[in-house]
Amino acid sequence: ADVRFAFVAPTTLKRDAVVDVDVTLDQRPNALIVPRRAVLREDDVTYVMLAGDDNLAHRRVVQVGFSTRNEIQILSGVVAGERVVTSGLDQIVDGAAILIER
């Protein structure tokens, strides 16, 4: 989207300069969020992999809400305190043995 800014003080920014802008449209206090890289999609199913207390990976279907460039809100499917796998996701499947770092 095109956006025009008016500065109240002089700036060294050149006219028509390309800039990155984050616009906050809504705030969700106490929202459960996970890194975007942890959320996977297969066909019409959105899921994350959890690290279980049994040292196994568990696929959990989730419903997602708002997202930013780096994070996604989880509306259902995961509760606070559960451990979401954030790396090596291309190498694990549901039920795979995993090493949990504590």
C-alpha positions, 0 to 999 in steps of 0.5 A: 500500500502507498503511505505518505508521511508528514514529519514534524521535524526535518529528516534526511529521508529522501522523497519517494524512499522505500521504507519498511513500516509495521502497522498495529491494527489490533492488540491481543493481550495474553494471546498464545503465539508461536514462531511462524516457522513452527506452524505447518500446513498440509492440504487443508490442515494446519498443525504444529509438532509438540515435544511430549513428556514421552520424548516423542513428537506429536502432531497437533491440529491447530486453529490460527488467528492473527499473524505477523512476519515472525509469529502466529496466534494459536486460537485452539489446539495448544495450551500455554506450557506445551512445548512446540517444536520450532526446528528440524520440522522437515525431519520429524514425523508424528510419533518420532523419538526426539531429544528434548533439551531442558 
